[in-house]
Amino acid sequence: MRTTVRAGRRKIEVRHADKTLFGPDGATKADLADYYARIAPLMLPLVKGRPVALERYPEGVGNSGFLAQHPAHPRWIRTVWTSSGRMMECHEAAALVWCADQDAITLHTWSSRTPRLGLPDRMVLDLDPVGQGPDAFHTCRQAAWSVREVLTELGLTAYVMTTGSRGLHVHSPLRPEVDDTEVRRLAKAVADRVAARAPAQWTTRVRKAARHGRMFVDYLRNGMGQLAVAPYAVRARPGAPVATPIAWEELDGLSSSQHFTLDLERDACPFAGMRRHARSPRRALSLLDRGEGGVVPRPREDRSTDEG
């Protein structure tokens, strides 16, 4: 079965549109393509200009997938030369729908944009709970609030999203002033400060054996060629969960990173205008190097009223 999906000024043919990608009786390839066409107005401003890698599952999520960083593509899709070769970019809705036709369920992007590749305009802290269930995710939410507090102390802003997998990502928009290595150094310093506030719960030890059951405050999404799941990307899991930006006041009401799914409908994005709130990583690093930037955390009840 084939179908045609209109995406902006183009029509994209979706082959094997009735193929089930998300398990028995789950969403089909046509459902995935329709979702990306629908969500494009919110998703594109967040991924435009970023090199994209595709997580493809030709036989659906119950089978092995693979990461494609250099897929063959139509000539109308933009590409850019990177340190790992030529990669595609998504500048229009049709590119997202084309990815769905390729059985690319999830899109992952760089932290920098063309033409300033290597000078990140965002930093990502990745928080995955240890174990399963509401208590584990509660600790993850607490860590996200702590990341926000540390970023604020350093003069940086914070935005949060579910990953659609297990945990949360906290994004901090940056002015593209310093290179990948320096942003990774900044991310590690932020993670260290977060872990120091609850050392029995959180750690920055990379080796799992050294964590002793503590949650890893993951700063490794930052660095040359590192990838992070794109906002609004669908995850390769049964139920088709979606990596979804949320407002901070929504966070405490969540019990799972997979709360939002393929049927997500939104008129506005909590990440809209994020780039206008980009702050200086050079200044934040200077504060850290001088041992400054520490303030008394805000009272817990005030967190929902101070938007980043």
ZIURUR-V332465 format. One line per field, one symbol per residue. phi: phi as a letter, one per 40 degrees, with the letter a starting at -180 (. if undefined). A space follows every 10 residues. Layout:
phi = ???
//
This chain:
phi = .babbcbgcb bbcbcfcccc bbgdgccccc cccccccccd dccddcbdgc dbbbcbbdbg ccbcbacbcb ccacccccba cbcbhcbcbb badccccddc ccgccbbbbc cbbccbcgbd babbbbbbcc gbgdcccccc cdccccdccc ccccgbbbbb accgbbbbbb cbcbccbbcd cccccccccc cccccccacc bbabcccdcc cfgcccccbc cbidgcbbdc dgccbcbdgf cbcbcbcdcc ccccbacbcc bdcdbacabc cdgdccbcbc cccccccccc gbgcbcdcdd ccccbbcc
//
